[in-house]
Amino acid sequence: MSKRDFKIYRGDDERGELVSYKCEITEGMVVLDAIHRIQADQANDLACRWNCKAGKCGSCSVEINGRPKLACMTRMNEFEEDQTVVITPLKSFPVIKDIVSDVSWNYEQNKKITPFSPSKKDKEKDFVMMQKDVDRVQHFRKCIECYLCQNVCHVIRDNDAKEKFVGPRFMARLASLEMHPYDRADRISDIKNDHGSGMCNITKCCTEVCPEGIQITDDAIIPLKERVVDRFYDPITILSRKIFGKKK
C-alpha cells in the first residue's frame, strides 16, 4: 500500500480549479477506485459518473493526464509511483460539476440520423444475411457510447464545429446503417450536407482512443467519404444524373 498524488478538477463550466489529494493505493486498483476512495474519505461532494465498472457502459469517461480514457479501465500501475495523476472532465463538452461532463449534445445528433429502414417486404420475412455482412455491422455495434472519440475529435474539440459535424461516433452509426444489406434509406446527401463527412481529415485520433478497438476511421468514415465522392464528385455519375435525373 502506498500513498499517491492526485489532482482532480473541482468546479463547473464557469469556474473551477485542480484540487490536490493524496490517496492510498492498493494492488489492482484502477483510477475509478481511487476516485471513489477520495470521494468517501476526503471529498464527499465530489461528483463523478460511473455505472458498470467493467468498461461496457462508457459512463466514467474522463481525461487522465490529458488523455481521454475510461477511469474503470485505467490501472494505477500504468503510472510511475512519483507521478501525479491529473483527472479532468471531457474537454469538448460543458462541465456539469467536477469531472462530470454534459454529453447531451451527442443524443441530439443521434436523433438527426434516419433510423434503420427495411422495406415492407423485408419486414415480412426473417433477415437472412451473409456472415461477412453480420460481422461488418456488428463491428460498429460494439460502441459503448463513452464519447471518447467525440471528445478527442479535433473538429469538435478545437474548431467548435458541433453544428457542422456529428463526430466519429455517429459516423460509425451511419456506416452501420449504410452497410446493412436490408437498409433501404438513402442517407448519402445527409451524410455530406447535414452530418458533415467532409469536415473530417482522417487523422485517426478517434480510432486511437476507442476502448472497443473499433476502426472508426478506416471502416466507417473513409467508406462514407467514398460514397459521397461517388455520388457528388464522380464525373460519370454527375453526367448520368444530368441525363437520367438520378438521385441528388
Steps between C-alpha positions, in 0.01 A plus 500: 500500500631845408369855492475658157446857392187602308370825358129504421303775334245652738246749372265550209509636146549859615750467780718226644846390604718196545490385861777280640429175687706215636348153480613160622536263207493126534589235244256464212330836542379699200460876480126472570579319827723790600228751414253308716747484789565874481125558478437285808785624720580856398247654260147378560359753254728395212283431196593211272303288255534122486286188474633158405869526595569245227575718197163435337277795590726790401384708798835571668663680207747763619838639402788348693825693467353664192397181323134393462451168678254286692581540870392142570739356242807706588714317754704690754809294419510670160642807673836552668480504879615862519270613220203721585180371343298793362130432442290748305162488323464449125624821343265510200180523702363731770574409861201427722706462816855388575590215262146450365450637148173579327498268198136565405610660171584149378145377553371787288730395215367146524143624451597658167597168343243317290440171687526148363258483207428155355238466230150377581581176319816453707302543822273212407780245501803411708813702433743253343848646462844387395733460799736764364213751497409407857861545612532837332188640664575342839845661497338842532245381754779433751491874575429567869435873441775615733547797263877491534521514121269802498709667767833453323369591153681822412206622288274496806768580758701778342300642212164535677323337206231315694230634269681374190636156595327222694831348605664158463256313723208588275696455181541143626124473555434634152743245360324216685172604337641569155678164492203298624376289206135545600505876548325689219541864607716737296714701742786603271377856453444534875846359573652770283282799582351443845746269672817663364708210367728748324607657831707196603856493369559142618768553764384176670505657846153356562614148417796530736286567809215255433492252793321242283759511223252610234680609184290814473710677238581210268174307524244779540613851411709425192235272338234766560725765347547273199125464456459877513775545241341238273164676521601864476844522342539208261466649147322195358244505780447874458444458125260211559306708750468785254383269221275261692407713800640260758534560875630833621 
